[in-house]
Amino acid sequence: LDEKFKGKEEIDGEDYHIEDEESEQRPFKCILDIGLQSTTAGHRMWGALKGAVDGGLHIPHTNKKFPGFKPPDEKGQEPEYDAEAHKDKIFGVHLKEYMEMLQEEDPTKYEAHFSKFIENDIDAEKLEDMYSEAHEKIREDPEHTPKEKKSVTHERSEEKITSSDGTEHVRFVKLTLEQRRAKVSAKIAAAQAKLMEDDE
């Protein structure tokens, strides 16, 4: 199906429905199940929806929750959809502006927030190229390759956990019912003993 339904070649933020195109075969139809996610406008799951739709999947939807959508001010008016605003979100223009602001106003915070970008020689001007390259690579090979799982083992000594990669963590051991009751009894006994001392 990926050969027959290539989806949208140019990423421009425009509304796109693969089912509107003429074809002898129907496109693959699926339903977006959002579970308990909040359906707020601009949520990143709508970005995933837009990517899947542009990729050639038939997912029934409207653009009401997409960036760039503006509901009508008055009853009877038509809503507006700014595809350019949506495109800016797709290519990270808002992130670019944030990077430039941080770089100018707080270089230390910029280096902390975008350390991985700096390591890979990616600055604000290279963001759009980075996303464009990512889109091209996905189209070339959309197959997901899972990462190899790290064979990390853990050893526990009471509340201390030592991992084979050298990290250490503290995890409190849950007390049993008898231990909790004994702890409460000890506190009551200590409080009573203190009261007796004060009375003397």
C-alpha positions as CSV (number, residue, x, y, z in Angstrom):
1,L,0.0,0.0,0.0
2,D,2.9,2.4,0.7
3,E,3.7,2.3,-3.1
4,K,0.1,3.0,-4.2
5,F,-0.6,5.7,-1.6
6,K,2.5,7.9,-1.2
7,G,0.6,10.6,0.6
8,K,1.6,14.3,0.5
9,E,5.0,14.8,-1.1
10,E,5.4,18.5,0.0
11,I,4.9,19.3,3.6
12,D,3.1,22.7,3.6
13,G,0.5,22.3,6.5
14,E,-2.4,22.3,4.0
15,D,-5.4,20.1,4.9
16,Y,-5.0,16.7,3.2
17,H,-7.2,13.7,2.8
18,I,-5.9,10.7,0.9
19,E,-9.5,9.4,0.5
20,D,-10.3,12.3,-1.8
21,E,-7.8,11.2,-4.4
22,E,-9.0,8.9,-7.2
23,S,-7.7,5.4,-7.0
24,E,-8.8,1.9,-7.9
25,Q,-8.1,0.7,-4.4
26,R,-9.2,2.2,-1.1
27,P,-6.5,3.6,1.2
28,F,-5.9,1.9,4.6
29,K,-8.4,3.4,7.1
30,C,-7.7,3.6,10.8
31,I,-9.2,5.4,13.8
32,L,-7.2,7.6,16.1
33,D,-7.8,6.3,19.7
34,I,-6.7,9.1,22.1
35,G,-7.5,7.2,25.3
36,L,-7.4,9.6,28.3
37,Q,-5.4,12.3,26.5
38,S,-6.8,15.9,26.7
39,T,-8.1,17.1,23.3
40,T,-6.6,20.6,23.6
41,A,-5.8,22.5,20.4
42,G,-2.1,22.2,19.4
43,H,-1.5,19.0,21.4
44,R,1.4,16.9,20.0
45,M,-0.9,14.0,19.3
46,W,-2.5,16.1,16.5
47,G,1.1,16.4,15.1
48,A,1.2,12.6,15.0
49,L,-2.2,12.5,13.3
50,K,-1.1,15.1,10.7
51,G,2.1,13.1,10.0
52,A,0.1,9.8,9.6
53,V,-2.4,11.5,7.3
54,D,0.3,13.2,5.2
55,G,2.0,9.8,5.0
56,G,-1.0,8.3,3.2
57,L,-3.3,6.9,5.9
58,H,-7.0,7.5,5.8
59,I,-7.8,8.8,9.3
60,P,-11.2,10.6,9.6
61,H,-10.6,14.0,11.2
62,T,-11.1,17.7,10.9
63,N,-8.5,20.5,11.3
64,K,-10.2,22.1,14.3
65,K,-7.5,21.1,16.7
66,F,-4.6,21.8,14.4
67,P,-2.3,24.8,14.9
68,G,-3.5,27.7,12.7
69,F,-7.2,26.9,13.0
70,K,-9.3,29.9,14.1
71,P,-13.0,29.4,15.0
72,P,-15.5,32.0,13.7
73,D,-15.9,35.1,15.9
74,E,-19.7,35.2,15.3
75,K,-22.3,32.7,14.4
76,G,-22.7,32.3,10.6
77,Q,-19.1,33.2,9.8
78,E,-16.7,30.7,8.3
79,P,-13.7,29.4,10.4
80,E,-10.2,30.2,9.2
81,Y,-7.3,27.8,8.8
82,D,-3.7,29.2,8.4
83,A,-1.7,26.4,6.8
84,E,1.5,28.4,7.1
85,A,1.1,28.6,10.9
86,H,0.8,24.8,10.9
87,K,3.8,24.4,8.7
88,D,5.8,26.6,11.1
89,K,4.9,24.2,13.9
90,I,5.9,21.1,11.9
91,F,9.3,22.6,11.1
92,G,9.9,23.9,14.7
93,V,9.8,27.7,14.0
94,H,8.5,28.2,17.6
95,L,11.5,26.1,18.9
96,K,13.9,28.1,16.7
97,E,12.6,31.4,18.2
98,Y,12.9,30.0,21.7
99,M,16.5,28.9,21.0
100,E,17.4,32.3,19.7
101,M,15.9,34.0,22.7
102,L,17.7,31.8,25.2
103,Q,21.0,32.1,23.3
104,E,20.8,35.9,23.5
105,E,19.3,36.3,27.0
106,D,20.6,33.3,29.0
107,P,23.5,31.4,27.3
108,T,24.0,29.1,30.3
109,K,20.5,27.9,30.2
110,Y,20.7,27.6,26.4
111,E,23.7,25.3,26.7
112,A,22.0,23.2,29.4
113,H,18.6,22.9,27.5
114,F,20.1,22.2,24.1
115,S,23.3,20.3,25.0
116,K,22.5,17.5,22.6
117,F,21.8,20.0,19.8
118,I,25.2,21.7,20.4
119,E,27.0,18.3,20.5
120,N,25.5,17.5,17.0
121,D,26.3,21.0,15.7
122,I,22.7,22.0,15.3
123,D,21.7,25.6,16.0
124,A,18.5,27.5,15.4
125,E,19.2,28.0,11.7
126,K,19.6,24.3,11.1
127,L,16.3,23.2,12.7
128,E,14.3,23.2,9.5
129,D,16.9,21.2,7.6
130,M,17.0,18.7,10.5
131,Y,13.2,18.1,10.3
132,S,13.3,18.0,6.5
133,E,16.0,15.4,6.6
134,A,14.0,13.4,9.2
135,H,10.9,13.4,6.9
136,E,13.0,12.2,3.9
137,K,14.5,9.4,5.9
138,I,11.1,8.2,7.1
139,R,9.9,8.1,3.6
140,E,12.9,6.2,2.4
141,D,12.6,3.6,5.2
142,P,9.5,3.8,7.4
143,E,10.2,0.5,9.1
144,H,10.8,1.0,12.9
145,T,14.0,-0.5,14.1
146,P,13.8,-1.1,17.9
147,K,16.9,-0.3,19.9
148,E,18.9,-3.1,21.5
149,K,17.9,-3.5,25.2
150,K,20.7,-2.8,27.6
151,S,21.6,-5.9,29.6
152,V,21.6,-4.2,33.0
153,T,21.3,-6.3,36.1
154,H,20.4,-5.0,39.6
155,E,21.4,-6.2,43.0
156,R,19.5,-5.2,46.2
157,S,20.9,-4.9,49.7
158,E,18.0,-3.8,51.9
159,E,17.1,-0.3,50.6
160,K,20.1,0.2,48.4
161,I,20.0,-1.0,44.7
162,T,23.2,-1.2,42.7
163,S,23.1,-1.6,38.9
164,S,25.7,-3.2,36.7
165,D,26.1,0.1,34.8
166,G,27.5,1.7,38.0
167,T,24.4,3.6,39.1
168,E,22.9,3.4,42.6
169,H,19.4,4.0,43.8
170,V,17.6,4.0,47.1
171,R,14.2,2.2,47.3
172,F,12.4,2.1,50.6
173,V,11.2,-1.4,51.6
174,K,7.5,-1.5,52.4
175,L,6.8,-2.4,56.0
176,T,4.5,-5.3,56.8
177,L,1.3,-4.8,58.8
178,E,3.0,-6.2,62.0
179,Q,6.0,-3.9,61.5
180,R,3.7,-0.9,61.1
181,R,1.7,-1.8,64.2
182,A,5.0,-2.3,66.2
183,K,6.2,1.1,65.0
184,V,3.0,2.8,66.1
185,S,3.1,1.0,69.5
186,A,6.7,2.2,70.0
187,K,5.7,5.8,69.3
188,I,2.8,5.6,71.7
189,A,5.0,4.1,74.4
190,A,7.7,6.8,73.8
191,A,5.0,9.5,74.1
192,Q,3.6,8.0,77.3
193,A,7.0,7.8,78.8
194,K,7.7,11.4,78.0
195,L,4.4,12.4,79.7
196,M,5.3,10.4,82.8
197,E,8.6,12.2,83.0
198,D,6.9,15.6,82.6
199,D,4.4,14.8,85.4
200,E,7.3,13.8,87.8
